[in-house]
Amino acid sequence: MTGTAKNTLGTGGKSGMKDMGTKDSAAVGQLLALLESRYAMRVIWALRDGHAQTFRLLQDSVGGITPNTLNTRLKELRATGLLHHDTEGYLLTTTGIELARRLGEITAYAPKWSASQGRGNKSR
C-alpha cells in the first residue's frame, strides 16, 4: 500500500470528527462556517503580514469585493475576535494571526495534493 493513506476522517479514527467532543465538533463547524463566508479567508490572508490596512487598501488587497460585502466580513471577523480596527486600519488579533498561520500550512500542502490529482490517486 505504498503511496496511500488510510482516511480516518469521519470514520471513528483518532482524527475523525466522531471522536471529537460535541463542543469541539461545534467549534470546528462554527469556524468552518465563518471561513466559508464569501471573502472571509481572503480578508484574513490579506492581513497576514501584520501590517494595518485601511478599508480601501484592504478592498484592493482582497480584490473584487464590494464595499458592502467587505463591511459585513469585517464586522463578522471583529465580532469573532479575529481582527480589530485601530487608528491605522485593520489588523489581525493574536487569534487571527494564529489562524492565518494555520491556513498558511495549507499552502505547503496544496501543491502536493494538486500533484496527486490525475495520477490515479483516488484515496476515498
Backbone bond lengths (Angstrom), bond angles and torsions (degrees), N, CA, C in turn:
res aa  C-N    CA-C-N  psi(-1)  N-CA   C-N-CA  omega(-1)  CA-C   N-CA-C  phi
1 M - - - 1.451 - - 1.513 111.38 -
2 T 1.271 117.35 39.60 1.446 121.51 179.32 1.522 109.98 -66.94
3 G 1.335 116.04 136.82 1.444 121.29 177.09 1.522 115.20 83.49
4 T 1.304 117.51 0.74 1.463 119.00 177.17 1.512 109.34 -119.37
5 A 1.285 114.12 152.46 1.465 119.79 178.89 1.509 108.31 -128.18
6 K 1.301 115.54 145.08 1.455 120.41 178.83 1.521 108.74 -76.15
7 N 1.302 116.35 129.62 1.455 122.22 177.93 1.518 108.37 -85.00
8 T 1.330 116.02 113.94 1.463 119.82 179.36 1.520 112.01 -105.65
9 L 1.322 117.20 2.02 1.456 118.98 179.56 1.517 109.74 -69.93
10 G 1.307 115.70 124.28 1.445 121.39 176.60 1.519 114.42 73.52
11 T 1.323 117.70 9.81 1.457 119.50 -179.09 1.509 111.60 -111.47
12 G 1.314 117.01 8.18 1.455 120.17 -179.42 1.511 112.39 91.22
13 G 1.341 118.17 1.12 1.455 121.58 176.84 1.510 109.85 -70.00
14 K 1.341 116.20 171.23 1.467 119.56 -175.53 1.514 112.75 -58.75
15 S 1.337 117.44 -31.70 1.455 118.22 179.92 1.520 111.94 -94.02
16 G 1.307 118.32 7.68 1.453 121.80 -177.81 1.513 112.93 -80.50
17 M 1.324 115.29 152.49 1.455 121.14 179.40 1.523 111.37 -64.04
18 K 1.337 118.02 -28.61 1.459 120.19 -179.14 1.519 111.62 -64.09
19 D 1.322 117.47 -27.77 1.454 120.81 -179.99 1.526 112.27 -82.45
20 M 1.312 117.10 -11.61 1.452 120.00 177.89 1.516 108.57 -75.38
21 G 1.311 114.62 149.05 1.450 117.96 172.36 1.518 109.02 -67.68
22 T 1.301 116.34 162.32 1.459 120.70 179.89 1.518 110.96 -57.85
23 K 1.329 115.97 -39.43 1.456 121.31 -179.93 1.528 110.91 -63.64
24 D 1.351 117.15 -45.87 1.461 121.46 179.15 1.515 110.95 -63.96
25 S 1.310 116.35 -43.34 1.459 121.48 -179.90 1.525 110.47 -62.26
26 A 1.314 116.68 -41.23 1.463 121.02 178.44 1.525 110.57 -65.15
27 A 1.332 117.19 -40.28 1.462 121.20 179.30 1.524 110.75 -63.48
28 V 1.329 116.73 -42.63 1.464 120.92 177.89 1.524 109.40 -61.99
29 G 1.315 116.51 -44.92 1.461 120.95 179.28 1.518 112.30 -61.04
30 Q 1.329 116.60 -41.52 1.465 120.67 179.16 1.524 111.22 -65.19
31 L 1.333 116.49 -43.53 1.463 119.84 -179.87 1.521 110.62 -65.14
32 L 1.325 117.07 -44.85 1.464 119.87 179.39 1.524 111.36 -63.22
33 A 1.324 117.50 -38.58 1.465 120.54 177.67 1.529 110.52 -62.08
34 L 1.319 116.73 -41.53 1.461 120.59 177.88 1.525 110.57 -63.96
35 L 1.329 116.66 -46.92 1.462 120.78 -177.43 1.523 112.57 -68.13
36 E 1.335 116.84 -25.36 1.464 120.65 177.74 1.522 112.32 -76.30
37 S 1.330 117.22 -14.09 1.463 120.10 177.56 1.525 108.62 -60.63
38 R 1.309 114.90 137.85 1.460 120.51 -176.69 1.527 111.40 -52.01
39 Y 1.312 116.68 124.04 1.465 126.97 176.57 1.525 115.11 74.66
40 A 1.321 119.93 -1.41 1.467 120.42 -177.32 1.526 111.40 -59.53
41 M 1.324 117.29 -48.57 1.468 119.23 -179.38 1.523 111.12 -66.93
42 R 1.316 117.11 -33.21 1.464 119.38 179.02 1.527 111.24 -67.32
43 V 1.324 117.31 -35.69 1.468 120.72 176.37 1.528 109.34 -65.29
44 I 1.321 116.60 -47.79 1.472 120.65 178.52 1.520 109.86 -59.15
45 W 1.315 116.67 -45.20 1.465 121.29 -178.13 1.530 111.26 -63.82
46 A 1.327 117.18 -38.32 1.464 121.33 -179.86 1.527 111.75 -65.83
47 L 1.329 117.13 -25.99 1.468 121.33 -177.97 1.527 113.28 -98.21
48 R 1.318 117.71 1.34 1.466 121.35 -171.88 1.524 114.32 -64.21
49 D 1.338 118.16 -21.94 1.466 119.89 -177.11 1.524 113.43 -77.30
50 G 1.324 117.26 -7.05 1.456 120.71 175.90 1.513 115.05 89.02
51 H 1.319 117.51 0.05 1.462 120.70 178.46 1.527 109.75 -92.23
52 A 1.319 115.29 134.58 1.462 120.21 178.64 1.523 109.77 -64.80
53 Q 1.317 115.68 143.38 1.459 120.71 177.09 1.520 109.36 -129.42
54 T 1.327 115.15 135.38 1.460 119.98 174.21 1.527 108.62 -70.97
55 F 1.311 115.67 169.53 1.463 120.78 179.55 1.525 110.29 -56.10
56 R 1.321 117.03 -49.08 1.474 120.68 -177.29 1.522 112.12 -65.99
57 L 1.314 117.10 -41.84 1.464 120.04 178.36 1.525 110.37 -64.24
58 L 1.312 116.13 -41.00 1.460 120.42 178.45 1.530 110.46 -64.97
59 Q 1.322 116.51 -39.35 1.463 119.98 177.10 1.531 110.27 -60.74
60 D 1.325 117.34 -42.31 1.468 121.10 177.15 1.522 111.31 -66.93
61 S 1.328 117.00 -40.62 1.468 121.43 -178.97 1.520 111.76 -63.79
62 V 1.325 116.18 -40.21 1.465 120.79 -179.35 1.525 109.65 -74.07
63 G 1.311 117.20 -41.20 1.459 121.89 177.81 1.517 113.42 75.06
64 G 1.323 116.57 126.56 1.448 121.64 174.77 1.517 116.27 76.54
65 I 1.308 117.94 4.10 1.463 120.93 -178.03 1.526 109.31 -95.36
66 T 1.320 116.09 135.78 1.459 120.03 178.24 1.530 109.22 -77.50
67 P 1.334 117.36 155.75 1.469 119.45 177.62 1.529 112.58 -56.73
68 N 1.325 117.28 -38.79 1.461 120.97 -179.51 1.528 111.11 -64.10
69 T 1.334 116.73 -45.58 1.467 120.55 179.73 1.518 110.63 -65.74
70 L 1.332 117.23 -42.56 1.460 119.98 178.76 1.522 110.25 -61.73
71 N 1.311 117.24 -44.04 1.461 120.75 178.92 1.528 110.96 -59.27
72 T 1.325 116.73 -42.40 1.468 121.06 178.36 1.523 110.76 -63.29
73 R 1.344 117.61 -46.72 1.473 120.51 179.82 1.521 110.79 -62.81
74 L 1.330 117.45 -41.59 1.463 120.12 -179.97 1.526 110.90 -62.87
75 K 1.317 117.01 -41.39 1.470 120.29 177.30 1.523 110.73 -61.68
76 E 1.336 116.81 -44.34 1.465 120.75 -179.96 1.530 111.17 -64.19
77 L 1.318 116.60 -44.97 1.464 120.35 -177.82 1.526 111.52 -69.19
78 R 1.324 117.11 -33.16 1.467 120.03 174.51 1.523 110.46 -68.95
79 A 1.324 117.08 -43.27 1.468 121.48 -178.66 1.526 111.81 -63.00
80 T 1.319 117.04 -29.33 1.467 120.97 -179.72 1.522 112.29 -92.78
81 G 1.324 117.09 3.10 1.460 120.61 174.99 1.517 115.33 78.81
82 L 1.329 117.59 17.50 1.465 119.64 -179.33 1.522 112.98 -90.97
83 L 1.321 117.27 -22.70 1.461 119.35 175.61 1.512 109.81 -146.28
84 H 1.306 113.98 163.66 1.461 119.79 176.80 1.518 108.62 -140.61
85 H 1.310 115.34 167.81 1.458 122.05 -178.44 1.517 108.14 -121.18
86 D 1.327 115.75 131.95 1.465 119.69 174.35 1.523 108.24 -128.58
87 T 1.315 117.26 -167.50 1.464 120.78 -175.67 1.528 113.14 -64.19
88 E 1.328 117.40 -22.52 1.469 120.48 -179.04 1.521 113.02 -93.08
89 G 1.320 117.75 -16.26 1.458 120.38 179.63 1.515 111.81 139.74
90 Y 1.311 114.92 -155.49 1.464 122.24 -177.70 1.520 110.20 -93.60
91 L 1.328 115.27 138.66 1.466 123.18 179.33 1.520 109.18 -139.32
92 L 1.324 115.82 151.28 1.457 119.75 172.41 1.521 109.29 -74.23
93 T 1.312 116.40 144.56 1.461 121.59 172.15 1.530 107.93 -78.96
94 T 1.309 117.17 177.67 1.465 120.84 175.92 1.522 110.40 -57.24
95 T 1.322 116.20 -41.62 1.468 120.90 177.84 1.525 110.63 -64.71
96 G 1.323 116.67 -41.62 1.462 121.00 178.28 1.516 112.31 -64.76
97 I 1.330 116.59 -37.95 1.468 121.11 177.55 1.519 109.99 -64.01
98 E 1.335 116.79 -42.42 1.464 119.83 178.41 1.526 110.92 -62.99
99 L 1.326 116.77 -42.51 1.461 120.05 178.09 1.527 110.40 -63.00
100 A 1.327 117.72 -44.42 1.471 120.84 179.13 1.527 110.71 -60.70
101 R 1.328 116.81 -39.06 1.465 120.34 178.06 1.523 110.09 -62.93
102 R 1.312 116.21 -43.87 1.472 119.92 179.90 1.527 111.23 -67.60
103 L 1.318 117.46 -37.26 1.460 120.01 174.99 1.527 110.34 -65.66
104 G 1.328 116.13 -32.47 1.461 120.71 177.28 1.514 112.74 -62.49
105 E 1.322 116.55 -28.18 1.462 120.18 177.62 1.523 110.52 -63.17
106 I 1.308 116.57 -25.86 1.461 120.68 177.73 1.522 110.08 -65.66
107 T 1.332 117.65 -31.88 1.462 119.69 -179.09 1.521 111.66 -65.24
108 A 1.315 117.35 -28.35 1.467 120.31 175.58 1.526 110.58 -77.81
109 Y 1.313 116.64 -33.18 1.457 121.54 -177.98 1.530 112.33 -79.56
110 A 1.321 117.52 -37.78 1.466 122.05 -172.66 1.529 113.97 -54.90
111 P 1.345 120.25 -45.59 1.467 118.69 178.90 1.530 112.94 -62.77
112 K 1.320 116.70 -36.25 1.471 120.08 177.20 1.520 109.94 -64.76
113 W 1.314 115.69 -45.04 1.454 119.96 178.74 1.524 110.50 -62.64
114 S 1.333 116.48 -46.35 1.456 121.12 -178.50 1.526 111.45 -60.69
115 A 1.334 116.13 -40.88 1.465 120.47 179.48 1.523 111.48 -64.50
116 S 1.316 116.84 -29.58 1.464 120.06 -179.00 1.528 112.12 -77.08
117 Q 1.305 117.32 -17.11 1.463 121.21 179.37 1.523 109.34 -74.65
118 G 1.284 116.77 139.10 1.453 120.34 178.70 1.510 114.27 84.00
119 R 1.318 117.96 -2.64 1.463 121.48 178.07 1.523 110.88 -100.97
120 G 1.301 115.83 17.68 1.458 118.95 -179.77 1.513 113.16 78.04
121 N 1.322 117.68 11.70 1.461 121.78 179.70 1.519 108.41 -85.49
122 K 1.290 116.12 93.84 1.463 121.14 -179.66 1.516 109.08 -114.42
123 S 1.321 115.91 74.07 1.473 122.21 -178.74 1.512 109.32 -83.51
124 R 1.292 117.16 77.86 1.469 119.86 179.88 1.469 110.18 -109.80
